[in-house]
Amino acid sequence: MESDLKKLVGIEIAKRVKDGEVIGVGSGTTVEAALEQIGARIKNEGINLRIVPTSLQSAWKCQEMGLQVLSPGYYGELAWCFDGADEIDPKLWLIKGFHGALLKEKILVSRSKRFVVIADESKLVQKLTQKFAVPVEVIPEARSSVERDLAAIGAVSVKLRLVSHTCAPVITEAGNILLDVLFKEVLASTEKEIKSIIGVVESGLFIGYTSEVIVAGKTGVYSLFPKN
């Protein structure tokens, strides 16, 4: 069922791709499902599309699909970008970065004219941190002070993310560690407060970035838009 929903979202995203565009692509299984549909369009219609990925995983998947991959350092403008999310609340605030690519994901979003989120209905929540903690990417040497300062801004739980079944910390592509942080309540100011802490590289809170959420559910595919 879950794979069917991801395919539905992928088909919708593939419809929106235009010949000659440069777009940003995020990470995760929902994104991979969309890339397969985009790859089919390229194969069948011969459209020209260039991709700026957020991770090595995404870059490799794009290459498998026959997509032209540009360096993340590409200096030009991105027409739009799409990515999945771990949680989406009614204001279309997001938690992202469960797979550790939050830094590049946020950079890509900030460079794009539009940010389209793709998800199935299981990602919709009434309150952030209902299912997922907020990932915070941290310079390793700053771990202790960052944990202290996160508590000072309302964190109720801070845990170092470890590689499954080991005592080794997960290391991001940028060489940093990840802290999984729970807050009693996520406020409009929380993202900026986290980022202001010395030693924090980026957080997986995405507040005010979303242009549209494409959702696949039991009744089909529909879109959500931020309320002004």
PyMOL commands that set and color helices and strands:
alter all, ss='L'
color gray80, all
select helices_A, chain A and resi 2-16+29-45+56-64+102-111+121-123+140-152+190-195
alter helices_A, ss='H'
color red, helices_A
select strands_A, chain A and resi 22-25+50-53+68-69+80-83+87-88+94-95+115-120+134-138+155-160+177-183+200-203+205-206+212-217+220-224
alter strands_A, ss='S'
color yellow, strands_A
deselect
rebuild
show_as cartoon
